Amino acid sequence: MKYRRLGSSGILVSPISLGTMTFGSPVREKEAVKLTHAAIDLGINFIDTANVYEGYDRVLGSPGGVAEEIVGKALRGKRDKVILATKVGAPNGPGPQDVGLSGTTILNALDASLKRLATDYVDLYIIHWPDEHTPLETTLSAMETLYRQGKIRAFGVSNHMAYQLCELLWLADKYGWPKAVSSQIPFSLLKRDFQNDLKFCADYDIGVTPYQVLQGGLLTGKYKRGKPVPKGSRLDESPGWLSYPEDTVLDQLEATESLAGEAALPLSQYSVAWSLAQPAMASLIVGVKSHDQIEDAVEGAKASIPAEILAGQDAITPPPYRHKAPFSRPSQI
Ligand SMILES: NC(=O)c1ccc[n+]([C@@H]2O[C@H](COP(=O)([O-])OP(=O)(O)OC[C@H]3O[C@@H](n4cnc5c(N)ncnc54)[C@H](OP(=O)(O)O)[C@@H]3O)[C@@H](O)[C@H]2O)c1
């Protein structure tokens, strides 16, 4: 396993990170603990959870905590082997302090997470979503407090656009506070909206840790046009979490699978290798339900795709339009 820097934190993380959003349901506790141990045995040292995760049972505003408790149990005696990340900011109750990024919410939420995770620090504390009702200074100063208390080793953001990350970096610089080190965004070869933000992250040493790089399972080749949905798959068990792909998406999946064949890779491993070849990538957060699926992701992280095949992907799932400045300095004067 080749470890990668998590942005300016300098922490080294495995290129695959274990996602835990399905811990609780459909991945029950016993199986989740086994999967976590299997991931560690395979060299995965990065685990992503959140205070709100409770699997398919989650509805917006439900209390969460289930995945963190399971991770806490799985890491008994193994805490020092992993870089542990959890999140704050998404609603986890009906009360006014159960959502957002005020100092009170952040400080209370972390204490509750630490209790469930059975640890006294997290390596990476992540702002789950931006909160437009709280000044950024308030949120950053709460992060600084936690950093000074030793309860967090670094902090990162999720679902932030580059300009929002830029504001956070600028304020941290202004006040001498810790800087965000990572950005967790929805990103895959099928969903490239954030592609143009990757350069910003590379320029400012932000480690990108994308989620849904397998697009919930669509990028594994198991859903085929005209074929029944496989039993026990996400599309079978939880259509609320994954909807049946439209024809245009099926076209893209089929064309991508054939390109993956040119690289002699199954679609799942090609999708992993493609994402890891993008700028600023630190670690891909992958959701898994079985030992085979973790092994498959790890194999994908070892694979590499020849440049001409990588370039061919743009014709199938094009990157978003990149605005160009009207004038720029020629490279040679
Ligand atoms: N920050 C955020 O807002 C945010 C949002 C979403 C997710 N996340 C993080 O990202 C993680 C991953 O998200 P995700 O699980 O939705 O997306 P994903 O990694 O794209 O999809 C994972 C699912 O794909 C299927 N799968 C994985 N490998 C496979 C393989 N080799 N062959 C066949 N099927 C395979 C499994 O589902 P089935 O076997 O059940 O079909 C698995 O649960 C989460 O656990 C969470 O940590 C963060």
The ligand as an SDF file (V2000), in Angstrom:
LIG
                    3D

 48 52  0  0  0  0  0  0  0  0999 V2000
  -19.5340   13.9230    3.3850 N   0  0  0  0  0  0  0  0  0  0  0  0
  -20.6810   13.5270    2.9060 C   0  0  0  0  0  0  0  0  0  0  0  0
  -21.6480   14.3030    2.7920 O   0  0  0  0  0  0  0  0  0  0  0  0
  -20.8200   12.0720    2.4830 C   0  0  0  0  0  0  0  0  0  0  0  0
  -21.9520   11.6750    1.7530 C   0  0  0  0  0  0  0  0  0  0  0  0
  -22.0410   10.3420    1.3570 C   0  0  0  0  0  0  0  0  0  0  0  0
  -21.0420    9.4250    1.6990 C   0  0  0  0  0  0  0  0  0  0  0  0
  -19.9600    9.8320    2.4430 N   0  0  0  0  0  0  0  0  0  0  0  0
  -18.8840    8.8670    2.8200 C   0  0  0  0  0  0  0  0  0  0  0  0
  -18.5310    8.0990    1.6970 O   0  0  0  0  0  0  0  0  0  0  0  0
  -18.6760    6.7010    1.9760 C   0  0  0  0  0  0  0  0  0  0  0  0
  -19.0360    5.9580    0.7140 C   0  0  0  0  0  0  0  0  0  0  0  0
  -20.3260    6.3350    0.2760 O   0  0  0  0  0  0  0  0  0  0  0  0
  -21.3060    5.3260   -0.4550 P   0  0  0  0  0  0  0  0  0  0  0  0
  -21.2570    3.9940    0.2260 O   0  0  0  0  0  0  0  0  0  0  0  0
  -22.6240    5.9810   -0.5830 O   0  0  0  0  0  0  0  0  0  0  0  0
  -20.7190    5.2440   -1.9240 O   0  0  0  0  0  0  0  0  0  0  0  0
  -19.8140    4.2320   -2.7650 P   0  0  0  0  0  0  0  0  0  0  0  0
  -18.5330    3.9570   -2.0810 O   0  0  0  0  0  0  0  0  0  0  0  0
  -19.7670    4.8060   -4.1280 O   0  0  0  0  0  0  0  0  0  0  0  0
  -20.7250    2.9020   -2.8500 O   0  0  0  0  0  0  0  0  0  0  0  0
  -20.5290    1.8530   -1.9750 C   0  0  0  0  0  0  0  0  0  0  0  0
  -21.4730    0.7030   -2.2810 C   0  0  0  0  0  0  0  0  0  0  0  0
  -21.1790    0.1690   -3.5820 O   0  0  0  0  0  0  0  0  0  0  0  0
  -21.2870   -1.2640   -3.5380 C   0  0  0  0  0  0  0  0  0  0  0  0
  -19.9600   -1.7890   -3.8370 N   0  0  0  0  0  0  0  0  0  0  0  0
  -18.7450   -1.3680   -3.3510 C   0  0  0  0  0  0  0  0  0  0  0  0
  -17.7410   -2.0750   -3.8940 N   0  0  0  0  0  0  0  0  0  0  0  0
  -18.3010   -2.9590   -4.7380 C   0  0  0  0  0  0  0  0  0  0  0  0
  -17.7780   -3.9420   -5.6000 C   0  0  0  0  0  0  0  0  0  0  0  0
  -16.4640   -4.1590   -5.7020 N   0  0  0  0  0  0  0  0  0  0  0  0
  -18.6440   -4.6650   -6.3460 N   0  0  0  0  0  0  0  0  0  0  0  0
  -19.9720   -4.4600   -6.2760 C   0  0  0  0  0  0  0  0  0  0  0  0
  -20.5390   -3.5360   -5.4640 N   0  0  0  0  0  0  0  0  0  0  0  0
  -19.7140   -2.7900   -4.7050 C   0  0  0  0  0  0  0  0  0  0  0  0
  -21.7490   -1.6270   -2.1310 C   0  0  0  0  0  0  0  0  0  0  0  0
  -23.1870   -1.6070   -2.0950 O   0  0  0  0  0  0  0  0  0  0  0  0
  -24.1170   -2.8920   -2.2340 P   0  0  0  0  0  0  0  0  0  0  0  0
  -23.2630   -4.1220   -2.1670 O   0  0  0  0  0  0  0  0  0  0  0  0
  -25.0900   -2.7590   -1.1240 O   0  0  0  0  0  0  0  0  0  0  0  0
  -24.7720   -2.7240   -3.5770 O   0  0  0  0  0  0  0  0  0  0  0  0
  -21.2560   -0.4450   -1.3170 C   0  0  0  0  0  0  0  0  0  0  0  0
  -21.9640   -0.2420   -0.1280 O   0  0  0  0  0  0  0  0  0  0  0  0
  -19.7170    6.6570    3.1000 C   0  0  0  0  0  0  0  0  0  0  0  0
  -19.6620    5.4560    3.8520 O   0  0  0  0  0  0  0  0  0  0  0  0
  -19.3380    7.8670    3.9030 C   0  0  0  0  0  0  0  0  0  0  0  0
  -18.2440    7.5500    4.7650 O   0  0  0  0  0  0  0  0  0  0  0  0
  -19.8330   11.1440    2.8030 C   0  0  0  0  0  0  0  0  0  0  0  0
  1  2  1  0
  2  3  2  0
  2  4  1  0
  4  5  1  0
  4 48  2  0
  5  6  2  0
  6  7  1  0
  7  8  2  0
  8  9  1  0
  8 48  1  0
  9 10  1  0
  9 46  1  0
 10 11  1  0
 11 12  1  0
 11 44  1  0
 12 13  1  0
 13 14  1  0
 14 15  2  0
 14 16  1  0
 14 17  1  0
 17 18  1  0
 18 19  2  0
 18 20  1  0
 18 21  1  0
 21 22  1  0
 22 23  1  0
 23 24  1  0
 23 42  1  0
 24 25  1  0
 25 26  1  0
 25 36  1  0
 26 27  1  0
 26 35  1  0
 27 28  2  0
 28 29  1  0
 29 30  1  0
 29 35  2  0
 30 31  1  0
 30 32  2  0
 32 33  1  0
 33 34  2  0
 34 35  1  0
 36 37  1  0
 36 42  1  0
 37 38  1  0
 38 39  2  0
 38 40  1  0
 38 41  1  0
 42 43  1  0
 44 45  1  0
 44 46  1  0
 46 47  1  0
M  CHG  2   8   1  16  -1
M  END
$$$$
